[in-house]
Amino acid sequence: MLHERLIDALGADAVKTAPEDLAVYSFDAYTAGRPPAAVVLPRTTHEVSAVVRIARDCGEPIVPRGAGTGLCGGAVPVAGGLVISFARMNRVLEFDPVRRRARVQPGLVNLDLSTHVAPSGLFYAPDPSSQKVSTIGGNIATNAGGPHCLSYGTTINHVLGLEVVDERGEVFYTTIDDAGYDLTAALVGSEGTLGIVTSAWVRLMRAPEAVRVWLATFPDVDAASDAVSAIIAAGMVPTALEMMDRVAAQAVEAAFHAGYPTDCGAVLLIETAGYDDDMDACESELARIVRERGALSWRAARSQAERDALWAGRKGAAGAMGRISPNYYLQDVCVRRSTLPKALHAVEQIAHTYGLTVANVFHAGDGNLHPMLCYDRRDARAVQAVIESGNEILRAAIELGGTVSGEHGIGFEKRDAMTAVYSTADLAAMARVRDVFDPARALNPEKIFPSGASCPEVKAPSA
Ligand SMILES: Cc1cc2nc3c(=O)[nH]c(=O)nc-3n(C[C@H](O)[C@H](O)[C@H](O)COP(=O)(O)OP(=O)(O)OC[C@H]3O[C@@H](n4cnc5c(N)ncnc54)[C@H](O)[C@@H]3O)c2cc1C
């Protein structure tokens, strides 16, 4: 019945039901869930509405899916249902270079948007390291960040309005241009639990006149962290301020040969953008600060090719881990910049206690840590060690006044950790918002909110 109705509405080639197809959609970039009852690949908003109505009639929940690069189980079904893949809704629908905005479909790959608008001297600023693959819809649903979000802001700062299909299949629009409730802000970061984004108006930025990239090396992560704080304290906001520790730099260099030094304790990748005339002064000031903080070396990337190589290494760092370990678990926490050294020591200590190698590559400028715990999935004891050490890193971040996710979201994996940062009343307020948008909890169920076992009040907040 479900399958027939979907095929009637979308055509047979847009409905996947073979077990081998369904199995693929039970994974994201890290987490395994359960296969869905079907996967649909709509081409239009109208088709998305039709799918939602059919799912509702058949009592099936819905899991929206972009590229599946999420790392916390957000796009993975845990209670069956329908996966809506946006792979075929991947076009730029409108582009207004004068007003610097574009309307895009959710399945558009992030980098494809910047490529599309580049001839007009524009770019789309949020740049998750997964940007060659991840989609605008997934980025909106997770409020994705990226190396350049230090100065440009995260996805929320670049979404101007949304077209959304609600849990009944009705279409509504949000905009930040008009007065009234800012529903755009409510939808961004809601991980597919409040509505299904079927198109988005996004802000585009003018490409800067000049961009410079530098590498500074330090004896250890303490000195590098100190330099990060000093740069920001001096009133400078580089467009990116990224750190790698020795383990990460060695893996990246082995994979990319980008010119990352491998004989130091930590490397800072610093980028500034702006007017050409300002760049020399900026370089002098940065060089002064990092030397004062004990930099071992300081080097500018002098050509576009050199800059591109350094960024390719940084953005490909997760993939480079394959050089040193068959598997890795990437934790995502955020702490105040001033507590970075303590947080990094805690990570190192936890990994040491569990006998794990850890590599750190992260958005140091905004305190967003990404420890990658290396292990071999075939070793059950190592798997257990990774689970426990990942949880300990979460606890350590919270104890330092940080939070449970810097940018990857909560999804299924971290939902029970929400009780560590929010009170029951806080979560109940969020649950009431959810009930307004999706009273039947049919949109991406079992995500964000703690499981009933640990927080029953949040599951039944009404009355
Ligand atoms: C190597 C690597 C590097 C990464 N680097 C970063 C980084 O620098 N910054 C960062 O923030 N993240 C990063 N991530 C995590 C991930 O890429 C982001 O969370 C990204 O935004 C997910 O996009 P996606 O298209 O893959 O979405 P998916 O993983 O498919 O889905 C993510 C969430 O969005 C929801 N969703 C998808 N489409 C829609 C829609 N149209 N409407 C409503 N909900 C929807 C899904 O249900 C799910 O909850 C990285 C991941 C990897 C593997």
The ligand as an SDF file (V2000), in Angstrom:
LIG
                    3D

 53 58  0  0  0  0  0  0  0  0999 V2000
   34.7940   14.9200    6.8870 C   0  0  0  0  0  0  0  0  0  0  0  0
   33.6760   15.7200    7.5150 C   0  0  0  0  0  0  0  0  0  0  0  0
   33.8990   17.0470    7.8370 C   0  0  0  0  0  0  0  0  0  0  0  0
   32.8770   17.7960    8.4300 C   0  0  0  0  0  0  0  0  0  0  0  0
   33.1070   19.1000    8.7150 N   0  0  0  0  0  0  0  0  0  0  0  0
   32.1190   19.8680    9.2400 C   0  0  0  0  0  0  0  0  0  0  0  0
   32.3430   21.2490    9.5280 C   0  0  0  0  0  0  0  0  0  0  0  0
   33.4250   21.8120    9.3130 O   0  0  0  0  0  0  0  0  0  0  0  0
   31.3060   21.9380   10.0460 N   0  0  0  0  0  0  0  0  0  0  0  0
   30.0870   21.3720   10.2900 C   0  0  0  0  0  0  0  0  0  0  0  0
   29.1690   22.0610   10.7560 O   0  0  0  0  0  0  0  0  0  0  0  0
   29.8610   20.0700   10.0330 N   0  0  0  0  0  0  0  0  0  0  0  0
   30.8270   19.3070    9.5060 C   0  0  0  0  0  0  0  0  0  0  0  0
   30.6010   17.9840    9.2340 N   0  0  0  0  0  0  0  0  0  0  0  0
   29.2880   17.3900    9.5420 C   0  0  0  0  0  0  0  0  0  0  0  0
   28.2690   17.4570    8.3540 C   0  0  0  0  0  0  0  0  0  0  0  0
   28.9460   17.5350    7.1140 O   0  0  0  0  0  0  0  0  0  0  0  0
   27.3180   18.6460    8.5160 C   0  0  0  0  0  0  0  0  0  0  0  0
   26.4820   18.4360    9.6490 O   0  0  0  0  0  0  0  0  0  0  0  0
   26.4450   18.9270    7.2890 C   0  0  0  0  0  0  0  0  0  0  0  0
   25.7170   20.1230    7.5190 O   0  0  0  0  0  0  0  0  0  0  0  0
   25.4660   17.8100    6.9630 C   0  0  0  0  0  0  0  0  0  0  0  0
   24.9690   18.0240    5.6540 O   0  0  0  0  0  0  0  0  0  0  0  0
   24.3490   16.8020    4.8040 P   0  0  0  0  0  0  0  0  0  0  0  0
   23.8310   17.3560    3.5330 O   0  0  0  0  0  0  0  0  0  0  0  0
   25.3080   15.7030    4.6960 O   0  0  0  0  0  0  0  0  0  0  0  0
   23.1140   16.4160    5.7410 O   0  0  0  0  0  0  0  0  0  0  0  0
   22.6920   15.0000    6.3310 P   0  0  0  0  0  0  0  0  0  0  0  0
   23.8190   14.3920    7.0810 O   0  0  0  0  0  0  0  0  0  0  0  0
   22.0550   14.1970    5.2740 O   0  0  0  0  0  0  0  0  0  0  0  0
   21.5730   15.4680    7.3620 O   0  0  0  0  0  0  0  0  0  0  0  0
   21.9110   16.2370    8.4960 C   0  0  0  0  0  0  0  0  0  0  0  0
   20.6200   16.6590    9.2110 C   0  0  0  0  0  0  0  0  0  0  0  0
   19.8730   17.5360    8.3890 O   0  0  0  0  0  0  0  0  0  0  0  0
   18.5520   17.0720    8.2140 C   0  0  0  0  0  0  0  0  0  0  0  0
   18.1470   17.4920    6.8600 N   0  0  0  0  0  0  0  0  0  0  0  0
   18.8070   17.2730    5.6950 C   0  0  0  0  0  0  0  0  0  0  0  0
   18.1490   17.8690    4.6820 N   0  0  0  0  0  0  0  0  0  0  0  0
   17.0650   18.4770    5.2150 C   0  0  0  0  0  0  0  0  0  0  0  0
   15.9880   19.2550    4.6750 C   0  0  0  0  0  0  0  0  0  0  0  0
   15.9100   19.5320    3.3760 N   0  0  0  0  0  0  0  0  0  0  0  0
   15.0270   19.7030    5.5110 N   0  0  0  0  0  0  0  0  0  0  0  0
   15.0890   19.4330    6.8390 C   0  0  0  0  0  0  0  0  0  0  0  0
   16.0760   18.7080    7.4070 N   0  0  0  0  0  0  0  0  0  0  0  0
   17.0530   18.2430    6.6030 C   0  0  0  0  0  0  0  0  0  0  0  0
   18.6540   15.5670    8.4100 C   0  0  0  0  0  0  0  0  0  0  0  0
   17.4180   14.9940    8.7940 O   0  0  0  0  0  0  0  0  0  0  0  0
   19.6820   15.4960    9.5210 C   0  0  0  0  0  0  0  0  0  0  0  0
   19.0640   15.7310   10.7600 O   0  0  0  0  0  0  0  0  0  0  0  0
   31.6030   17.2100    8.6750 C   0  0  0  0  0  0  0  0  0  0  0  0
   31.3990   15.8710    8.3260 C   0  0  0  0  0  0  0  0  0  0  0  0
   32.4170   15.1260    7.7670 C   0  0  0  0  0  0  0  0  0  0  0  0
   32.1420   13.7000    7.3910 C   0  0  0  0  0  0  0  0  0  0  0  0
  1  2  1  0
  2  3  1  0
  2 52  2  0
  3  4  2  0
  4  5  1  0
  4 50  1  0
  5  6  2  0
  6  7  1  0
  6 13  1  0
  7  8  2  0
  7  9  1  0
  9 10  1  0
 10 11  2  0
 10 12  1  0
 12 13  2  0
 13 14  1  0
 14 15  1  0
 14 50  1  0
 15 16  1  0
 16 17  1  0
 16 18  1  0
 18 19  1  0
 18 20  1  0
 20 21  1  0
 20 22  1  0
 22 23  1  0
 23 24  1  0
 24 25  2  0
 24 26  1  0
 24 27  1  0
 27 28  1  0
 28 29  2  0
 28 30  1  0
 28 31  1  0
 31 32  1  0
 32 33  1  0
 33 34  1  0
 33 48  1  0
 34 35  1  0
 35 36  1  0
 35 46  1  0
 36 37  1  0
 36 45  1  0
 37 38  2  0
 38 39  1  0
 39 40  1  0
 39 45  2  0
 40 41  1  0
 40 42  2  0
 42 43  1  0
 43 44  2  0
 44 45  1  0
 46 47  1  0
 46 48  1  0
 48 49  1  0
 50 51  2  0
 51 52  1  0
 52 53  1  0
M  END
$$$$
